[in-house]
Amino acid sequence: MHEPFCLDGYLEHTIEAYEKYSCNQVVFIGDLIDNHYSSFHTADPDGYGAGEELDRAIDKIQVWYKHFPIAKVCLGNHDLIVRRKCFESQISKRWVRDYGEVLQTPGWDFKEYHKIDGVVYTHGTGTSGRGAAVTKALQFQDNTVQGHIHTESSIIFEAKNFGVQVGCGVDREAYAMAYAKFFPKPYKISCACILNNGKLPIILPLTTISKQ
């Protein structure tokens, strides 16, 4: 989502997917917030300041929280930027607040990865390429769902496991995505549902649900 830079309409897309397929759990696959002001890429000097970007992100996260008050969250590389910088500055983690406290989402469970019905959900930090998710599945020896790669949305089977690359919900025109403006591939705006107790993965591009 990279809030506050999520694409308009993406929240409604996920709500429709949740209801259409009678889902009973929600996993945010990582990079809830962008933290552009503190990015390891060069931050836009005309962008939001640290406090304003965080306030805008919290306001948008609260809308998600209203619709999905209970959820599991995978920590993405953008979520971890501030903690990484604290660590590099030798600031003890005891000085750093929990994500749920900062984002005002006490019903969300923040971890590096979650496992539900034998399926591993992880952000995918450090991976790249079309086969990234299925490579993770081979590593975990379990079916795996991941995000991280904005330009990939696919399901690949390898032996007995599948790897799902969910796509993203990011507005590529946002100034925070300027680092990717020369990437040749378009962003894949989609989400995924894992049905039949973890056995049936499906990808849902933004434009398709209402047509099915």
C-alpha positions in Angstrom: 0.0 0.0 0.0 2.9 2.4 0.8 0.5 4.8 2.5 -0.1 7.6 2.1 0.6 6.8 -1.5 -1.9 4.0 -2.1 -3.9 4.1 -5.4 -7.5 5.4 -5.1 -9.9 2.4 -5.4 -7.5 -0.2 -4.1 -9.2 -0.4 -0.7 -12.6 -0.9 -2.3 -11.1 -3.6 -4.5 -9.8 -5.6 -1.5 -13.1 -5.2 0.3 -15.0 -6.6 -2.7 -12.5 -9.5 -2.9 -12.9 -10.3 0.8 -16.7 -10.4 0.5 -17.0 -12.1 -2.9 -14.8 -15.0 -1.8 -16.1 -15.2 1.8 -12.6 -14.7 3.3 -12.2 -15.0 7.0 -8.7 -13.6 7.6 -6.7 -10.7 6.2 -2.9 -10.5 5.7 -1.3 -7.2 4.8 1.8 -8.4 2.9 4.1 -5.6 3.9 5.1 -2.0 3.2 1.9 -0.6 4.8 3.7 2.8 4.9 6.3 4.3 2.6 8.4 6.4 4.9 9.6 8.3 1.9 11.0 11.2 4.0 13.4 8.7 5.5 14.0 6.6 2.4 17.4 5.1 1.5 16.6 6.6 -1.9 17.0 10.4 -2.2 13.9 11.9 -0.7 12.0 14.6 -2.6 12.8 17.9 -1.0 9.3 19.2 -2.0 7.5 16.2 -0.5 5.9 15.8 2.9 8.0 16.3 5.9 8.4 13.5 8.4 5.5 14.4 10.7 3.1 15.2 7.9 3.8 12.0 5.9 3.3 9.9 9.1 0.1 11.8 9.9 -1.3 11.3 6.4 -0.3 7.6 6.5 -2.0 7.1 9.9 -5.2 8.8 8.6 -5.3 6.4 5.6 -4.4 3.4 7.7 -7.3 4.2 10.0 -9.7 3.8 7.0 -8.2 0.3 6.4 -8.4 -0.5 10.1 -12.1 0.4 10.1 -12.8 -2.2 7.4 -10.3 -4.8 8.6 -10.0 -4.4 12.4 -8.4 -7.8 12.9 -5.5 -8.6 10.6 -2.0 -10.0 10.3 0.8 -7.7 9.0 4.1 -8.7 7.4 6.8 -6.2 8.0 8.2 -4.9 4.8 11.4 -3.1 4.0 9.7 0.3 4.0 8.0 -0.4 7.3 11.4 -1.1 8.8 13.2 2.0 7.6 13.0 4.0 10.8 13.9 1.0 13.0 16.9 0.2 10.7 18.1 3.8 11.1 17.7 3.6 14.8 19.7 0.4 14.9 22.4 1.9 12.8 22.5 4.9 15.1 22.9 2.5 18.1 19.5 3.5 19.6 18.1 0.6 21.7 14.8 -0.9 20.5 13.5 -0.1 24.0 13.2 3.5 22.8 11.2 2.6 19.7 7.4 2.2 19.9 5.5 -0.8 18.5 4.0 -0.4 15.0 0.4 -0.9 16.4 0.9 1.9 18.8 2.3 4.3 16.2 -0.4 3.5 13.6 -3.2 3.1 16.2 -4.1 -0.4 15.1 -4.2 -2.6 18.3 -6.0 -5.4 16.5 -3.2 -6.0 14.0 -0.4 -8.5 14.5 2.9 -7.3 13.1 5.6 -9.9 12.4 8.2 -10.7 9.7 6.1 -13.6 8.5 2.9 -15.4 9.3 1.8 -19.0 8.7 -1.8 -19.9 8.1 -3.2 -23.3 6.9 0.4 -24.3 6.0 0.9 -21.2 3.8 3.8 -18.8 4.6 3.0 -15.1 4.2 6.1 -12.8 4.0 7.0 -9.5 2.4 9.8 -10.8 0.3 12.5 -8.3 1.1 15.7 -9.1 -0.8 13.9 -11.0 -3.6 13.5 -10.1 -7.2 12.3 -11.4 -10.6 9.3 -13.3 -11.7 10.1 -16.5 -9.9 10.8 -14.8 -6.5 7.8 -16.1 -4.7 8.2 -19.7 -5.8 11.9 -19.5 -4.9 10.8 -18.5 -1.4 8.4 -21.5 -1.4 11.3 -23.8 -2.1 13.3 -22.1 0.7 10.5 -22.5 3.2 9.4 -25.9 1.8 5.8 -24.5 2.1 3.4 -22.7 -0.1 4.4 -19.0 0.1 2.7 -15.7 -0.6 4.8 -12.5 -0.9 4.7 -8.9 -2.0 7.7 -6.5 -2.4 7.9 -6.7 -6.2 5.4 -4.1 -7.6 5.8 -5.2 -11.2 4.9 -8.9 -10.7 1.6 -10.6 -10.0 1.6 -14.4 -10.6 1.1 -17.9 -9.3 3.9 -20.4 -10.0 3.9 -24.1 -9.0 7.1 -25.9 -8.4 6.9 -29.6 -7.4 4.4 -29.7 -4.5 4.5 -26.0 -3.6 3.2 -22.8 -5.0 4.6 -19.3 -4.9 2.1 -16.3 -5.1 3.3 -12.8 -6.0 0.4 -10.6 -5.0 1.2 -7.4 -6.9 0.6 -4.1 -5.1 -1.8 -1.3 -4.5 0.6 1.6 -5.1 -0.1 4.8 -7.1 2.9 4.8 -9.4 2.3 8.5 -10.2 3.0 9.5 -6.6 6.2 11.4 -6.1 7.5 8.7 -3.7 7.6 6.3 -6.6 9.9 8.5 -8.7 12.8 6.1 -8.2 10.9 3.6 -10.4 9.9 5.9 -13.2 12.5 4.4 -15.6 11.4 0.8 -14.9 10.0 -0.7 -18.1 7.4 -2.9 -16.4 4.1 -1.5 -15.3 2.9 -1.9 -11.7 0.6 -4.8 -11.2 -2.4 -3.6 -9.2 -3.9 -6.7 -7.6 -4.5 -8.7 -4.5 -4.7 -12.4 -3.8 -7.1 -14.8 -2.1 -6.0 -18.2 -0.8 -9.0 -20.4 -0.7 -9.9 -24.0 0.3 -7.9 -23.9 3.5 -4.6 -22.8 1.9 -4.9 -25.0 -1.2 -6.3 -22.7 -3.9 -4.5 -19.4 -4.7 -6.1 -16.9 -7.0 -4.9 -13.4 -8.2 -7.4 -10.6 -8.5 -6.3 -7.6 -10.7 -8.1 -4.4 -9.9 -10.2 -4.3 -13.0 -11.6 -7.9 -12.9 -13.6 -8.6 -9.8 -16.8 -6.8 -10.8 -16.7 -8.5 -14.2 -16.6 -12.0 -12.8 
